[in-house]
Amino acid sequence: MKHIFVTLFSLFTFVNMQAASVNYSINISNPNTHYATVTVTVSGISDKFLDFKMPVWAPGSYLVREFARNVEQINAIDASGNKLPLIKTDKNTWRVTNTGKNTSITLSYELYANEPSVRTSIIDSDHAFLHNSSVFMFVNQYKNLPGTVKLIYPAAWKNAATSMDKSAENTFSFADYDILADSPIEIGNHESIFFEVMGVPHKAVFVGANNCDKIKFTADLKKLCETMAAIVGVHPSKNYTFIIQNVEEGGGGLEHLNSCTVQMPRYNYSKPDKYLSFLGLCAHEYFHLWNVKRIRPKALGPFNYNAENHTHLLWVAEGITSYYDELALYRSGYWTRDQYLSALSSAINGVENRYGSKVQPLADASWDAWIKEYRPNENSINTTISYYSKGQVVAAMLDIEITASTKGAKNLDDVLKYLYKEFYLKSNTGFTDEEFTIAVSLIAGKDMKPFMDKMIFSTEEIDYKAYFAMVGAVITDENSGKVKAWTGINSEIKDGRLLIKSIEKNSPASKDGFSVGDEIIAVNSNRIKTNLDDFINEIPVGTPAKFLISRAGLIKEITLTTEAGKAKKYVIKIDSEGNAALNKWLSKN
């Protein structure tokens, strides 16, 4: 009898879900105010109440941003326009009581949007960029339903770009809330370029003034996308959209299921180094189409939008992607082999010269991203390491290990192909730490748990010489044997003052009583206004130096005794050209 009841209940729930629908609209009638009116209508329901929730974070950006803070003037009505009781039950939830037997409830609210970034929304006189997890609420039990979103905007705006399917004029459809939240919308008068990769239509829209050579950029972006797509060998999208925000200054990007948003200083396209860096950013966000959006840790989908989603594997999501975005510049022919090795050397130097790499394991860097990576302070250099930068370095070592272990038969590409097949195409479940290690071991042909334990869950030093020797390369420290004065002070010029920004742990400055925020006025009676390091380099190591500083408005004198610098400057060179593992590792195929 119990079994029959459960079956009938499940059937009722299924039928109810099938009958229900969720539809949104956003009305941007006066963009100058940065406000929009948002409605969400849930129909075909019999619930006694509905809890409408605003996400607290944006997938891909691991920080609780409290999007509910931008919501006001909330109202709920039934299908006849009668107001329904509404109360707020927690920081991001509004409960609507269904008085009577209403089968349709509409919630409306005013949304303030004036945060110009890739992870938030902005509405102004020129355009609207909607990062949908910061715009649209959801009802948890109806989150898996398909629906539509209707856009209402000024007639002067001619274009709306998104990766969602167009179902009617200015109306787009989605299969579930996760897809809506992960499909940003750009509305305005943007210019677009088009190309195909593996038969999949691609579009890039340019928001704001810029000096981009669109013909050249189209060819370059297409080439990079083809390089990235070849890694897994299958393209999962029906279409793909790049939203390019051309800004005065800034940068960064954010991945989505079938699109990405990237920023570029508007007049940097004509600067070769800046242009290549931007291509690398585009490659990074594009590769997330596979790595993290489909090849993903279990914790990263379906999402819990109400709280942090913790995982040890952000180094896979971001570190491996960072490894491939630079490798793609080499594989696509934009970098020579020496340029690529120089970039990898710089990445290693960045990790090894940060004190936090000795303190925080990569797994912890991933897990604590919510409270550390995205909330840095003046002491972060001593306590944390980025899962981007160290993840990139570990990905390189992992690629080398696999390539060497299989004598050039396999590499990290094969791991990603396996994960895509097993954990996306077959199950779409995501993987655990253990399952990732098993997959790597399978491709490498040996137990890779010792590698993971050392590289991911500890802060043991990496034996770079041993790893690069596996592929016929040598790595040397050009600073070895050099004596250079070191204080441990990292400074910045702010409002014409030379201020201490951070102090390295166990450095002369930390031992001798300096503090972050101190203003450096003079050293050995010499006025210092700009570069402190240039002056310190003229002082012999071990020689006391008298600093005149200002702290909290009071003048102090502190004596600092410099020590020999500890910074590494690694350089990678190829030693054995005929190495099969080298040929596989740095193959362009």
MOMOCOR-V108392 format. One record per residue. RES is the residue in three letters. PSI is psi as a letter, one per 20 degrees, with the letter a starting at -180 (* if undefined). NEAR is the number of other C-alpha atoms within 10 Angstrom. D_CENTER is the distance of its C-alpha to the mean C-alpha in whole Angstrom. Layout:
res=RES psi=PSI near=NEAR d_center=D_CENTER
res=RES psi=PSI near=NEAR d_center=D_CENTER
This chain:
res=MET psi=g near=6 d_center=51
res=LYS psi=g near=7 d_center=47
res=HIS psi=g near=8 d_center=46
res=ILE psi=g near=9 d_center=47
res=PHE psi=g near=10 d_center=46
res=VAL psi=g near=11 d_center=42
res=THR psi=g near=12 d_center=43
res=LEU psi=h near=12 d_center=44
res=PHE psi=g near=12 d_center=41
res=SER psi=g near=12 d_center=39
res=LEU psi=g near=12 d_center=40
res=PHE psi=g near=12 d_center=41
res=THR psi=g near=12 d_center=37
res=PHE psi=g near=12 d_center=36
res=VAL psi=g near=11 d_center=39
res=ASN psi=g near=14 d_center=37
res=MET psi=h near=16 d_center=34
res=GLN psi=h near=12 d_center=35
res=ALA psi=h near=12 d_center=37
res=ALA psi=q near=19 d_center=34
res=SER psi=q near=18 d_center=32
res=VAL psi=p near=24 d_center=29
res=ASN psi=p near=18 d_center=29
res=TYR psi=q near=22 d_center=27
res=SER psi=q near=19 d_center=28
res=ILE psi=p near=22 d_center=27
res=ASN psi=o near=17 d_center=29
res=ILE psi=m near=22 d_center=28
res=SER psi=h near=14 d_center=32
res=ASN psi=m near=15 d_center=32
res=PRO psi=h near=19 d_center=28
res=ASN psi=h near=12 d_center=30
res=THR psi=i near=14 d_center=30
res=HIS psi=j near=18 d_center=26
res=TYR psi=q near=21 d_center=27
res=ALA psi=q near=23 d_center=27
res=THR psi=p near=21 d_center=29
res=VAL psi=p near=23 d_center=27
res=THR psi=q near=23 d_center=29
res=VAL psi=p near=23 d_center=29
res=THR psi=p near=19 d_center=32
res=VAL psi=o near=22 d_center=32
res=SER psi=r near=18 d_center=35
res=GLY psi=k near=16 d_center=38
res=ILE psi=r near=20 d_center=37
res=SER psi=j near=15 d_center=40
res=ASP psi=q near=12 d_center=38
res=LYS psi=h near=12 d_center=39
res=PHE psi=q near=15 d_center=36
res=LEU psi=p near=22 d_center=33
res=ASP psi=o near=19 d_center=30
res=PHE psi=p near=19 d_center=27
res=LYS psi=p near=21 d_center=24
res=MET psi=p near=23 d_center=21
res=PRO psi=q near=26 d_center=18
res=VAL psi=i near=22 d_center=16
res=TRP psi=r near=23 d_center=13
res=ALA psi=o near=23 d_center=10
res=PRO psi=p near=22 d_center=9
res=GLY psi=i near=19 d_center=5
res=SER psi=o near=16 d_center=5
res=TYR psi=m near=21 d_center=8
res=LEU psi=p near=20 d_center=11
res=VAL psi=o near=17 d_center=14
res=ARG psi=i near=15 d_center=15
res=GLU psi=m near=17 d_center=18
res=PHE psi=i near=24 d_center=18
res=ALA psi=i near=18 d_center=22
res=ARG psi=i near=14 d_center=23
res=ASN psi=j near=15 d_center=23
res=VAL psi=p near=19 d_center=25
res=GLU psi=r near=13 d_center=29
res=GLN psi=l near=9 d_center=32
res=ILE psi=p near=17 d_center=32
res=ASN psi=q near=18 d_center=35
res=ALA psi=p near=23 d_center=35
res=ILE psi=r near=20 d_center=38
res=ASP psi=a near=21 d_center=40
res=ALA psi=h near=13 d_center=41
res=SER psi=i near=9 d_center=44
res=GLY psi=j near=10 d_center=42
res=ASN psi=p near=10 d_center=43
res=LYS psi=q near=16 d_center=41
res=LEU psi=q near=17 d_center=40
res=PRO psi=p near=14 d_center=39
res=LEU psi=p near=19 d_center=36
res=ILE psi=q near=13 d_center=35
res=LYS psi=p near=14 d_center=32
res=THR psi=h near=10 d_center=31
res=ASP psi=a near=9 d_center=28
res=LYS psi=h near=14 d_center=25
res=ASN psi=k near=19 d_center=24
res=THR psi=p near=20 d_center=27
res=TRP psi=p near=22 d_center=30
res=ARG psi=p near=18 d_center=33
res=VAL psi=p near=23 d_center=35
res=THR psi=p near=17 d_center=38
res=ASN psi=n near=22 d_center=40
res=THR psi=p near=12 d_center=43
res=GLY psi=b near=10 d_center=46
res=LYS psi=l near=11 d_center=45
res=ASN psi=p near=17 d_center=42
res=THR psi=j near=15 d_center=40
res=SER psi=p near=20 d_center=38
res=ILE psi=p near=26 d_center=36
res=THR psi=p near=21 d_center=34
res=LEU psi=p near=22 d_center=32
res=SER psi=q near=20 d_center=31
res=TYR psi=q near=20 d_center=29
res=GLU psi=p near=19 d_center=28
res=LEU psi=p near=26 d_center=25
res=TYR psi=p near=20 d_center=24
res=ALA psi=o near=25 d_center=21
res=ASN psi=l near=17 d_center=21
res=GLU psi=n near=13 d_center=17
res=PRO psi=n near=15 d_center=16
res=SER psi=r near=20 d_center=12
res=VAL psi=i near=24 d_center=10
res=ARG psi=j near=25 d_center=9
res=THR psi=r near=21 d_center=13
res=SER psi=q near=25 d_center=16
res=ILE psi=p near=20 d_center=19
res=ILE psi=p near=25 d_center=23
res=ASP psi=a near=17 d_center=25
res=SER psi=i near=13 d_center=28
res=ASP psi=h near=15 d_center=26
res=HIS psi=r near=23 d_center=24
res=ALA psi=p near=25 d_center=22
res=PHE psi=o near=28 d_center=18
res=LEU psi=o near=24 d_center=18
res=HIS psi=o near=24 d_center=14
res=ASN psi=h near=22 d_center=16
res=SER psi=i near=26 d_center=15
res=SER psi=j near=25 d_center=16
res=VAL psi=g near=25 d_center=19
res=PHE psi=p near=25 d_center=21
res=MET psi=r near=28 d_center=23
res=PHE psi=r near=23 d_center=24
res=VAL psi=p near=19 d_center=26
res=ASN psi=g near=14 d_center=26
res=GLN psi=i near=10 d_center=28
res=TYR psi=j near=17 d_center=28
res=LYS psi=h near=15 d_center=24
res=ASN psi=j near=16 d_center=25
res=LEU psi=q near=18 d_center=27
res=PRO psi=r near=18 d_center=27
res=GLY psi=a near=20 d_center=27
res=THR psi=q near=23 d_center=27
res=VAL psi=p near=23 d_center=26
res=LYS psi=p near=20 d_center=28
res=LEU psi=p near=18 d_center=27
res=ILE psi=o near=15 d_center=30
res=TYR psi=r near=21 d_center=30
res=PRO psi=q near=15 d_center=32
res=ALA psi=h near=9 d_center=34
res=ALA psi=i near=9 d_center=33
res=TRP psi=p near=15 d_center=30
res=LYS psi=i near=11 d_center=30
res=ASN psi=q near=16 d_center=27
res=ALA psi=p near=19 d_center=24
res=ALA psi=p near=21 d_center=21
res=THR psi=r near=23 d_center=19
res=SER psi=i near=27 d_center=19
res=MET psi=q near=25 d_center=21
res=ASP psi=p near=14 d_center=25
res=LYS psi=p near=16 d_center=27
res=SER psi=h near=13 d_center=30
res=ALA psi=r near=10 d_center=32
res=GLU psi=p near=8 d_center=32
res=ASN psi=k near=13 d_center=29
res=THR psi=p near=17 d_center=29
res=PHE psi=q near=19 d_center=26
res=SER psi=q near=20 d_center=26
res=PHE psi=q near=21 d_center=23
res=ALA psi=h near=15 d_center=24
res=ASP psi=r near=16 d_center=23
res=TYR psi=h near=23 d_center=21
res=ASP psi=g near=21 d_center=17
res=ILE psi=h near=19 d_center=18
res=LEU psi=g near=24 d_center=19
res=ALA psi=h near=24 d_center=16
res=ASP psi=k near=23 d_center=13
res=SER psi=n near=25 d_center=15
res=PRO psi=q near=29 d_center=15
res=ILE psi=p near=21 d_center=18
res=GLU psi=p near=26 d_center=19
res=ILE psi=p near=21 d_center=23
res=GLY psi=c near=21 d_center=25
res=ASN psi=l near=17 d_center=27
res=HIS psi=q near=21 d_center=24
res=GLU psi=q near=13 d_center=25
res=SER psi=q near=17 d_center=24
res=ILE psi=q near=14 d_center=24
res=PHE psi=q near=12 d_center=25
res=PHE psi=r near=15 d_center=25
res=GLU psi=q near=14 d_center=25
res=VAL psi=p near=18 d_center=23
res=MET psi=k near=13 d_center=25
res=GLY psi=j near=10 d_center=27
res=VAL psi=p near=13 d_center=24
res=PRO psi=p near=14 d_center=24
res=HIS psi=q near=21 d_center=21
res=LYS psi=q near=19 d_center=21
res=ALA psi=p near=22 d_center=19
res=VAL psi=p near=22 d_center=20
res=PHE psi=o near=21 d_center=21
res=VAL psi=o near=24 d_center=20
res=GLY psi=r near=17 d_center=23
res=ALA psi=q near=15 d_center=25
res=ASN psi=r near=17 d_center=24
res=ASN psi=k near=12 d_center=26
res=CYS psi=p near=16 d_center=24
res=ASP psi=n near=10 d_center=27
res=LYS psi=h near=13 d_center=26
res=ILE psi=g near=9 d_center=28
res=LYS psi=g near=10 d_center=27
res=PHE psi=h near=15 d_center=23
res=THR psi=g near=15 d_center=24
res=ALA psi=g near=11 d_center=25
res=ASP psi=g near=16 d_center=23
res=LEU psi=g near=17 d_center=20
res=LYS psi=g near=17 d_center=22
res=LYS psi=g near=18 d_center=23
res=LEU psi=g near=25 d_center=19
res=CYS psi=h near=22 d_center=18
res=GLU psi=h near=19 d_center=22
res=THR psi=g near=23 d_center=21
res=MET psi=g near=26 d_center=17
res=ALA psi=h near=19 d_center=19
res=ALA psi=i near=15 d_center=22
res=ILE psi=g near=18 d_center=20
res=VAL psi=h near=20 d_center=20
res=GLY psi=i near=13 d_center=23
res=VAL psi=p near=12 d_center=23
res=HIS psi=p near=17 d_center=21
res=PRO psi=i near=16 d_center=20
res=SER psi=q near=15 d_center=20
res=LYS psi=h near=13 d_center=23
res=ASN psi=r near=19 d_center=21
res=TYR psi=q near=24 d_center=18
res=THR psi=p near=24 d_center=17
res=PHE psi=p near=25 d_center=15
res=ILE psi=o near=26 d_center=15
res=ILE psi=o near=23 d_center=16
res=GLN psi=o near=27 d_center=16
res=ASN psi=o near=22 d_center=18
res=VAL psi=r near=18 d_center=19
res=GLU psi=g near=15 d_center=21
res=GLU psi=q near=11 d_center=19
res=GLY psi=a near=12 d_center=15
res=GLY psi=a near=16 d_center=12
res=GLY psi=r near=16 d_center=8
res=GLY psi=r near=23 d_center=7
res=LEU psi=p near=23 d_center=5
res=GLU psi=q near=26 d_center=7
res=HIS psi=r near=24 d_center=10
res=LEU psi=g near=23 d_center=13
res=ASN psi=k near=25 d_center=15
res=SER psi=r near=27 d_center=13
res=CYS psi=r near=27 d_center=11
res=THR psi=p near=27 d_center=11
res=VAL psi=q near=21 d_center=11
res=GLN psi=q near=24 d_center=13
res=MET psi=p near=23 d_center=16
res=PRO psi=p near=19 d_center=19
res=ARG psi=h near=21 d_center=21
res=TYR psi=k near=17 d_center=24
res=ASN psi=i near=18 d_center=22
res=TYR psi=h near=19 d_center=22
res=SER psi=i near=12 d_center=26
res=LYS psi=o near=10 d_center=25
res=PRO psi=g near=10 d_center=24
res=ASP psi=g near=11 d_center=22
res=LYS psi=h near=15 d_center=20
res=TYR psi=g near=18 d_center=20
res=LEU psi=h near=16 d_center=19
res=SER psi=h near=17 d_center=16
res=PHE psi=h near=21 d_center=15
res=LEU psi=h near=21 d_center=16
res=GLY psi=h near=21 d_center=14
res=LEU psi=g near=22 d_center=11
res=CYS psi=g near=25 d_center=12
res=ALA psi=g near=25 d_center=13
res=HIS psi=g near=27 d_center=9
res=GLU psi=h near=25 d_center=8
res=TYR psi=h near=29 d_center=12
res=PHE psi=h near=27 d_center=12
res=HIS psi=h near=27 d_center=9
res=LEU psi=h near=23 d_center=12
res=TRP psi=f near=28 d_center=14
res=ASN psi=o near=22 d_center=12
res=VAL psi=h near=24 d_center=10
res=LYS psi=h near=21 d_center=12
res=ARG psi=g near=22 d_center=15
res=ILE psi=n near=27 d_center=15
res=ARG psi=q near=26 d_center=14
res=PRO psi=q near=25 d_center=15
res=LYS psi=h near=20 d_center=17
res=ALA psi=i near=18 d_center=15
res=LEU psi=l near=23 d_center=13
res=GLY psi=p near=17 d_center=15
res=PRO psi=q near=11 d_center=17
res=PHE psi=q near=14 d_center=16
res=ASN psi=o near=15 d_center=17
res=TYR psi=i near=20 d_center=17
res=ASN psi=i near=16 d_center=19
res=ALA psi=r near=13 d_center=18
res=GLU psi=q near=19 d_center=15
res=ASN psi=n near=18 d_center=14
res=HIS psi=q near=17 d_center=15
res=THR psi=q near=20 d_center=14
res=HIS psi=i near=22 d_center=15
res=LEU psi=k near=28 d_center=13
res=LEU psi=h near=27 d_center=9
res=TRP psi=h near=27 d_center=11
res=VAL psi=g near=24 d_center=12
res=ALA psi=g near=24 d_center=9
res=GLU psi=h near=25 d_center=7
res=GLY psi=g near=24 d_center=10
res=ILE psi=h near=29 d_center=12
res=THR psi=g near=25 d_center=10
res=SER psi=h near=28 d_center=10
res=TYR psi=g near=24 d_center=14
res=TYR psi=h near=24 d_center=14
res=ASP psi=h near=25 d_center=13
res=GLU psi=h near=24 d_center=16
res=LEU psi=h near=27 d_center=18
res=ALA psi=h near=27 d_center=18
res=LEU psi=h near=24 d_center=19
res=TYR psi=g near=21 d_center=22
res=ARG psi=h near=22 d_center=23
res=SER psi=i near=18 d_center=23
res=GLY psi=j near=13 d_center=25
res=TYR psi=h near=16 d_center=24
res=TRP psi=q near=17 d_center=24
res=THR psi=r near=13 d_center=27
res=ARG psi=g near=18 d_center=27
res=ASP psi=h near=13 d_center=28
res=GLN psi=h near=14 d_center=25
res=TYR psi=g near=20 d_center=22
res=LEU psi=h near=20 d_center=24
res=SER psi=g near=16 d_center=24
res=ALA psi=g near=17 d_center=20
res=LEU psi=h near=21 d_center=20
res=SER psi=g near=19 d_center=22
res=SER psi=h near=16 d_center=20
res=ALA psi=g near=18 d_center=18
res=ILE psi=g near=22 d_center=20
res=ASN psi=g near=18 d_center=22
res=GLY psi=h near=20 d_center=19
res=VAL psi=g near=20 d_center=19
res=GLU psi=h near=20 d_center=22
res=ASN psi=j near=15 d_center=23
res=ARG psi=p near=19 d_center=21
res=TYR psi=h near=18 d_center=23
res=GLY psi=h near=21 d_center=20
res=SER psi=h near=24 d_center=20
res=LYS psi=i near=18 d_center=24
res=VAL psi=g near=16 d_center=23
res=GLN psi=o near=21 d_center=20
res=PRO psi=q near=25 d_center=19
res=LEU psi=h near=29 d_center=16
res=ALA psi=g near=22 d_center=17
res=ASP psi=h near=22 d_center=17
res=ALA psi=h near=29 d_center=14
res=SER psi=g near=28 d_center=12
res=TRP psi=g near=22 d_center=14
res=ASP psi=j near=19 d_center=15
res=ALA psi=h near=23 d_center=11
res=TRP psi=h near=17 d_center=12
res=ILE psi=i near=14 d_center=15
res=LYS psi=g near=20 d_center=14
res=GLU psi=g near=20 d_center=11
res=TYR psi=i near=13 d_center=10
res=ARG psi=m near=10 d_center=14
res=PRO psi=q near=13 d_center=16
res=ASN psi=a near=11 d_center=19
res=GLU psi=i near=13 d_center=22
res=ASN psi=j near=15 d_center=22
res=SER psi=h near=18 d_center=19
res=ILE psi=h near=19 d_center=20
res=ASN psi=i near=19 d_center=22
res=THR psi=i near=17 d_center=21
res=THR psi=r near=24 d_center=17
res=ILE psi=q near=28 d_center=15
res=SER psi=p near=26 d_center=12
res=TYR psi=i near=30 d_center=11
res=TYR psi=g near=24 d_center=9
res=SER psi=g near=20 d_center=12
res=LYS psi=h near=28 d_center=15
res=GLY psi=h near=30 d_center=13
res=GLN psi=g near=27 d_center=14
res=VAL psi=g near=25 d_center=17
res=VAL psi=h near=25 d_center=18
res=ALA psi=h near=22 d_center=17
res=ALA psi=g near=22 d_center=19
res=MET psi=h near=20 d_center=22
res=LEU psi=g near=22 d_center=21
res=ASP psi=g near=25 d_center=22
res=ILE psi=g near=26 d_center=25
res=GLU psi=g near=24 d_center=26
res=ILE psi=g near=27 d_center=26
res=THR psi=g near=25 d_center=28
res=ALA psi=g near=25 d_center=30
res=SER psi=h near=18 d_center=31
res=THR psi=j near=17 d_center=32
res=LYS psi=k near=18 d_center=34
res=GLY psi=j near=18 d_center=31
res=ALA psi=h near=15 d_center=32
res=LYS psi=r near=22 d_center=28
res=ASN psi=a near=24 d_center=25
res=LEU psi=h near=24 d_center=21
res=ASP psi=g near=16 d_center=21
res=ASP psi=h near=19 d_center=24
res=VAL psi=g near=21 d_center=21
res=LEU psi=h near=20 d_center=19
res=LYS psi=g near=16 d_center=22
res=TYR psi=g near=18 d_center=23
res=LEU psi=h near=24 d_center=20
res=TYR psi=g near=22 d_center=20
res=LYS psi=g near=16 d_center=24
res=GLU psi=h near=17 d_center=24
res=PHE psi=i near=19 d_center=21
res=TYR psi=f near=18 d_center=20
res=LEU psi=g near=13 d_center=24
res=LYS psi=g near=10 d_center=26
res=SER psi=h near=10 d_center=25
res=ASN psi=l near=17 d_center=21
res=THR psi=i near=19 d_center=21
res=GLY psi=r near=23 d_center=18
res=PHE psi=q near=21 d_center=19
res=THR psi=r near=16 d_center=20
res=ASP psi=g near=14 d_center=20
res=GLU psi=g near=11 d_center=24
res=GLU psi=h near=14 d_center=23
res=PHE psi=g near=21 d_center=20
res=THR psi=g near=18 d_center=23
res=ILE psi=g near=16 d_center=26
res=ALA psi=g near=19 d_center=24
res=VAL psi=g near=26 d_center=24
res=SER psi=h near=17 d_center=27
res=LEU psi=g near=15 d_center=28
res=ILE psi=h near=23 d_center=27
res=ALA psi=i near=25 d_center=28
res=GLY psi=k near=13 d_center=31
res=LYS psi=r near=13 d_center=32
res=ASP psi=o near=14 d_center=30
res=MET psi=j near=20 d_center=27
res=LYS psi=g near=15 d_center=27
res=PRO psi=h near=10 d_center=28
res=PHE psi=g near=16 d_center=25
res=MET psi=g near=19 d_center=23
res=ASP psi=g near=15 d_center=25
res=LYS psi=g near=15 d_center=25
res=MET psi=h near=23 d_center=21
res=ILE psi=h near=24 d_center=19
res=PHE psi=j near=16 d_center=22
res=SER psi=r near=17 d_center=24
res=THR psi=k near=16 d_center=23
res=GLU psi=q near=14 d_center=26
res=GLU psi=q near=11 d_center=26
res=ILE psi=p near=14 d_center=25
res=ASP psi=n near=9 d_center=28
res=TYR psi=h near=15 d_center=27
res=LYS psi=g near=13 d_center=31
res=ALA psi=g near=12 d_center=31
res=TYR psi=g near=19 d_center=28
res=PHE psi=h near=22 d_center=29
res=ALA psi=h near=17 d_center=32
res=MET psi=h near=19 d_center=32
res=VAL psi=k near=27 d_center=31
res=GLY psi=k near=18 d_center=33
res=ALA psi=q near=18 d_center=31
res=VAL psi=q near=19 d_center=32
res=ILE psi=p near=19 d_center=30
res=THR psi=q near=15 d_center=32
res=ASP psi=o near=13 d_center=31
res=GLU psi=i near=11 d_center=33
res=ASN psi=i near=14 d_center=33
res=SER psi=p near=12 d_center=35
res=GLY psi=i near=7 d_center=38
res=LYS psi=q near=9 d_center=38
res=VAL psi=o near=14 d_center=38
res=LYS psi=p near=18 d_center=36
res=ALA psi=q near=21 d_center=37
res=TRP psi=p near=22 d_center=34
res=THR psi=h near=24 d_center=33
res=GLY psi=j near=20 d_center=30
res=ILE psi=p near=22 d_center=29
res=ASN psi=o near=15 d_center=26
res=SER psi=r near=21 d_center=27
res=GLU psi=q near=18 d_center=26
res=ILE psi=p near=14 d_center=29
res=LYS psi=p near=10 d_center=28
res=ASP psi=k near=7 d_center=31
res=GLY psi=j near=9 d_center=33
res=ARG psi=q near=15 d_center=33
res=LEU psi=o near=22 d_center=32
res=LEU psi=q near=24 d_center=30
res=ILE psi=o near=19 d_center=29
res=LYS psi=h near=19 d_center=25
res=SER psi=r near=24 d_center=25
res=ILE psi=p near=23 d_center=27
res=GLU psi=q near=20 d_center=27
res=LYS psi=q near=17 d_center=28
res=ASN psi=k near=11 d_center=32
res=SER psi=r near=16 d_center=32
res=PRO psi=g near=21 d_center=35
res=ALA psi=h near=23 d_center=34
res=SER psi=h near=18 d_center=33
res=LYS psi=h near=13 d_center=36
res=ASP psi=j near=13 d_center=38
res=GLY psi=j near=10 d_center=37
res=PHE psi=r near=20 d_center=34
res=SER psi=q near=16 d_center=32
res=VAL psi=p near=17 d_center=29
res=GLY psi=i near=17 d_center=30
res=ASP psi=p near=22 d_center=33
res=GLU psi=p near=23 d_center=34
res=ILE psi=o near=22 d_center=36
res=ILE psi=g near=20 d_center=39
res=ALA psi=q near=17 d_center=41
res=VAL psi=p near=20 d_center=41
res=ASN psi=l near=12 d_center=45
res=SER psi=j near=11 d_center=46
res=ASN psi=p near=12 d_center=44
res=ARG psi=p near=12 d_center=42
res=ILE psi=p near=17 d_center=38
res=LYS psi=h near=14 d_center=36
res=THR psi=e near=16 d_center=33
res=ASN psi=o near=12 d_center=33
res=LEU psi=g near=18 d_center=34
res=ASP psi=h near=14 d_center=33
res=ASP psi=h near=9 d_center=35
res=PHE psi=g near=13 d_center=38
res=ILE psi=h near=17 d_center=37
res=ASN psi=i near=15 d_center=37
res=GLU psi=i near=10 d_center=41
res=ILE psi=p near=16 d_center=42
res=PRO psi=q near=16 d_center=43
res=VAL psi=p near=18 d_center=41
res=GLY psi=i near=13 d_center=43
res=THR psi=p near=11 d_center=44
res=PRO psi=q near=15 d_center=44
res=ALA psi=p near=17 d_center=43
res=LYS psi=o near=15 d_center=43
res=PHE psi=p near=21 d_center=41
res=LEU psi=p near=21 d_center=42
res=ILE psi=r near=21 d_center=39
res=SER psi=p near=16 d_center=38
res=ARG psi=o near=14 d_center=37
res=ALA psi=k near=9 d_center=37
res=GLY psi=j near=9 d_center=40
res=LEU psi=p near=7 d_center=42
res=ILE psi=p near=12 d_center=43
res=LYS psi=q near=13 d_center=43
res=GLU psi=p near=13 d_center=43
res=ILE psi=p near=15 d_center=42
res=THR psi=p near=17 d_center=43
res=LEU psi=p near=21 d_center=40
res=THR psi=o near=19 d_center=41
res=THR psi=q near=23 d_center=38
res=GLU psi=r near=19 d_center=38
res=ALA psi=p near=15 d_center=37
res=GLY psi=q near=16 d_center=33
res=LYS psi=j near=15 d_center=31
res=ALA psi=p near=16 d_center=28
res=LYS psi=q near=17 d_center=28
res=LYS psi=n near=18 d_center=28
res=TYR psi=q near=22 d_center=27
res=VAL psi=p near=18 d_center=28
res=ILE psi=p near=21 d_center=28
res=LYS psi=q near=16 d_center=31
res=ILE psi=p near=17 d_center=32
res=ASP psi=h near=14 d_center=36
res=SER psi=o near=13 d_center=37
res=GLU psi=h near=11 d_center=36
res=GLY psi=j near=10 d_center=38
res=ASN psi=p near=18 d_center=35
res=ALA psi=h near=18 d_center=34
res=ALA psi=h near=25 d_center=31
res=LEU psi=g near=23 d_center=30
res=ASN psi=h near=15 d_center=31
res=LYS psi=g near=20 d_center=29
res=TRP psi=g near=23 d_center=26
res=LEU psi=k near=16 d_center=26
res=SER psi=q near=12 d_center=27
res=LYS psi=j near=13 d_center=26
res=ASN psi=* near=9 d_center=27
